Amino acid sequence: MRPVIHRFLFTAALALFLFAIAQPRALSQQKPRPTPTPDAQDQVGKEVITINEVRLPVTVIDKNKQPVTGLTKNDFLIFEDKKQQEIRGFSDEKSSLPIYVVVLMDTSGSVAGKLKFEQEAAKNFIYTVTQTRKDRVAFATFDQDIKLHQDFTGKLDDLDKAIDKVGKPGNRTLFYDAIWQFCDEKLRGAPGRHVIVVITDGDDNNYSNATLKDAIDIAQRTETTIFAVSTKAGLSGSAPGVEMGTVQTSVDRELQKLCEETGGSAFFTGDVLELERAFGRISKELRSSYILTYTPTNNKYDGSERHIEVKLADNRNGVKVKTRKGYRAIADNLKK
């Protein structure tokens, strides 16, 4: 009987071993979606508050691409699913909040030859857009891993060192997972404007658990504006047509959609001077933005997609209103 018992024990041990090594892979393949919690006391005794307001960072640009300032609450109209909403909260550029910026650099193999351009673009964005005494910047990279190299800081020297230390590229591109992770873990509770600038060729190659839709969803729900610098234009000079705002491929269109749906912009140029001018415009936009808040008349958290449109009450010609274009109705929560 002993050989039979030994074979049974060996088979059981082998089964347990195979189950154990399979678990991490199974977990890694799950979508990185947070699970909403009910209004109650959580397991560590912190009060959980359901958010039932929508907060919109809004920038108004005139026909000369300059920010329009001096507007009031009465100058704006908000529509959700074509139904007008009551504006309950308003703040203008005079009471602007600090900006929390996450700079995400693509270090996958497809951009291996453009590292210097990426580093220059990252530094230029930080130097041009942020105010070091007020704003905070974090720096991270993504390939087959997502790495935070420098947490939020106002020290330019620390950011420079972190950017300069980026070395050997990786193999894969966890682009959408990186967007999801930093929106959810770093920007969700940050006390100010939320911005991500991502420097990438835009091609996720289907390696992420998250999708483009997931990335837009989490950015919208965490009030994060995304700007992108495409590396596809090459090491120097500009790709044909991109100076006029055109895009080349389906990947470019997806990158553009990610930015526009969150109220940001995508730049398709390899010209560093052109980028500096673009970053200067972004800085003006962020410093001249308005914050509008409303409580949706449709207060059901049913997971549906809600479309948002913000207009000026006087319908000025040539004026563009930039903000996120919607959100998914999920009962997000914050813990006090």
N, C-alpha and C positions, 0 to 999 in steps of 0.2 A: 504493500500500500504506500510505502514511503515515496517511491519514484513518482507515483500519481500525485501525491500531495505536493512534492517539489515542483512538478510541472505546472500544477494549478497556481502555486504561489508565484512562480516565474512569470506566467501569463498575466496574472493580476497586476504584478509590479510593472511589467512592460506596458500594459494598458494605461495605468496611472501616469507613467512617464510620458507617453505619447500625448495624453490629454493635457498634461502640464505644459509641454512645449508648444502645443497648438494654441493655448490661450492668448499669449501676447499677440500672435498674428491675427487672431479673430478680433481682438480688441482694436488693433491698429486699423482694421478695415471698416470699423464703424464710422458713421458720419460724426464730425465733431460738433454736434448740436447740443446746446445746453438744455436741460430739462426744466421748464418752469415749475416753481414751487408754489404751493397754496399760501394764502394769507394766514399765517400762523406763527408760532414760535418755532424756530428751527432747532436742530439738535444741540447747538451750543448756546441757546437761549437768546439769540439776537432777534429783534423784531423784524419781520419781513413785510415790506410795503410794496403793494402792486402799483406800478406806474400807469396812470390813466390820462396823461397829457402827452401831446406831441410838441416837441420843441424843434423849430426850424431855423438854422443859420441861413440868412438870406443876403445875397449881394446883388445890387442893382448896377448895371453897366450901361453907359450911354453909347451913342453911335461912334464915338471916338475911343471906345474901349476904356473909358475912365470911370471910376466908381462915382455913383450919385449919392451925395451925403445930404443931411438935413431933413430927411423924410420923417414922418410921424406915423403913429399907429393908424391914423385915419387914411393914410395914403395907400394902404395895402388891403387886398382882398384875398382870403384863403378859401379854396374849394377842395373838398375831399370827395372823390367819386362824384364830381360835378355838383355837390351840395355845399352851399356857402357855410362857413364855420365862423363862430364868434372868436375874435382875437382877445384872449384873456391876459396875455403878458407881452410886453414890448420893451426892448432896450436897443439903444443906438450905438454908434461908434464911440460916443463920448464915455460910455460905460463898458467899453470892450473888455472881454475876459482874457486871461492868459491863454496862450495856445500850447497845447500838448501835441508834439509832433513825433511820429515814429518814422524814421527813414529806413526803408527796407531795400537791401541791395541783393540782386540776383547773382549768385556765384556758381551757377550750374555750368556744365561744359559748353553750352551753346553761346555763352558770353565770355568765355575764357580769354579771348584776345582783346577784350574791351574793358579790362579792369581799371586801367588808368582813367579812361573816360568816365566810368561809373563813379570812381572816387572823387574826381573833380566835380561832377554833377552833384553828388551828395554834399560836398563841402559848400558849393555855391548856393545850394538851396538853404542850408543851415545859416550861412553868413547873411544871405539876402533877406530871407523871410522872417527869421526869428529875432526877438529882442532878448538878449541874454539875461538881463536883470528881471525879466518878467516871464518869459516863456521857458518851456522845458522840452528837451529833445532826447529821444532814445534812438540807438542805432543797432540794427540787426541784419543778419544775412539769411538767405535760404537757398538750399540746393536739395540734397536728400535729407538734410537736417535743417532745423530752424533754430538759429542761435542768436541770443541777445548778447551783444558785445559791450554795450554801455546802456545802463538804465537811465531814466529821465534825469537830466542835469542841465544846468545853465553854463557849464564850463566848456568853452570851446576847445581848450587844450586836450581835455579828456576825450572829446568827440574826435578830434583830429587823430589822436593816437589810436583810437579804436578803428577808425576808417583805414589808416595806414597799415595796420597789422593784418588786414585781410589778405590771405595768401592763396594757397592751392584751391582750385575750383573743385566742386563735387560732380556727381554724375546725374542726378535727377533734379526736378524742379517742383518743389512743393509751394507753388505760387499762391493758390487759393487757400491752402491750409495756413500759410503765413498771415494772410489778410485776416482770416477768421481768428486765429490765435491772438493776435495783437489787439484787434478790436474788442474781443471778449475779455481778455485777461488784463490788458494794460490801459485801454482807453475807456472802457465802460464806466468806470467810476471816477475818471479824472475830472477835476473841478475847473473846466474851461472849454474852449473850442478844441475839437478833436480832428487831427489831420494825419493822414498817412501819405508819404511820397514814396513811390516804388520805382526803382530803376531796374528795368528788365526788358527782355525782348517780347514779353507778354505770353509766351508759350508755356502752358502748364504741362503739356504732354500727357494729360490724364493720370498723373501720378498722385495728385492730391485726393484725399477723401472728400473734401469740399468741392463744390462746383462753382461756376461763375455766379449762378443764381444764389448760392449760399453766401458767397463773398459779398454780393450786393445787399443781401438780406441783413447780414450782421452789421455791415457798415451803416445802413439806414437806421437800424434799431439802436445803434450806439452813437448816432449823430456824428458819424465820422465822414469827413470829406476826403476823397482820394484824388491825388494828383499822380500822374505817371510820366516818366521819361523813358521813351523807347530807345533801345540800343541798336535798333535795326538799321539806322541811317549810316552806320559804318564808323570808322575811327576818326574821320575828319570830313568836313563838308556836310551838305544836307542831301537827303534823298529827294529825287525829283518829285515835285508837287506837294511835299509835306509842309512847305512854308505857307501854303494857302489853306492848310487844315485838312487836306485829304488824307485818306488812309489807303494802304496797299492790299492787305490780305484780310481773311476772316479773323485771324489772330489779332490784327490791328483793330478791327472793328469791335472785338470783344473787350480789348483794353480800353478803347474809347467809351464803350457802354458802361464799363465798371466805373469810370470817372464821372461821366455825365449823370448817371443815375444817382450818384451821391453828391452832386453839386460841384464836382471838380473838373479838371481838364487833363487831356493827354497831349504830350508834345513829341512829335516825330522828327527830330532833328539831331544831327551830330555836331552842330555848330555850338561851341561853348558860349560864345558871345550872345548868340540868339537865345540860348537858355537863360543867361543872366538877365536879359531884358524881360523874358517871360516870367522869371521868378520875381522880378521887381513888380510886375503887374499883379502877381499873386499876393505879394506882400501888401500892396495897396488895397486889394479886394478884401483880404482878411481883416485889415485894420479899419475898414469902412463898412463892415457888415452889420446887419441887424439880427436880433433874435426875436422871433415871433413864437408865441405859445398858444395852443388851443386845446380844448377838450373835445374829442370827436363826438358828434351827435349819435353816431353808430358806436355804442360802447360795448359791443359784443366781441370777445376775444375768440373768434372762430377760425383763426388761421388764414383768413382770406387776404388777398392782396388789395391794398388800398392805394388809390392814385391821388397824388397831391398836385395842385396847381396854385401858384401864387402869382397874382397880377397886381398892377398898379391901378388904383381907382380911376385915374384920369386917362388911361390908355395912351401913354406918350409914344410917339413914333420913334423907332430906332432904339428903343430902350429894351434891354434884356434883363430878366429877373432870374438869377441862378440860385437854386436850392435843390435838395434831394427830391426825387420824383414820386416817392411813395414809401410804403413800409408794409410789413406783414403783421396782421393783428394777432400778436401773441402777448400774453400777460407776462412781460418781463418784470423782474423784481430786483429791488435793491435791499441790502441788509444794513440796518443801523447798528 
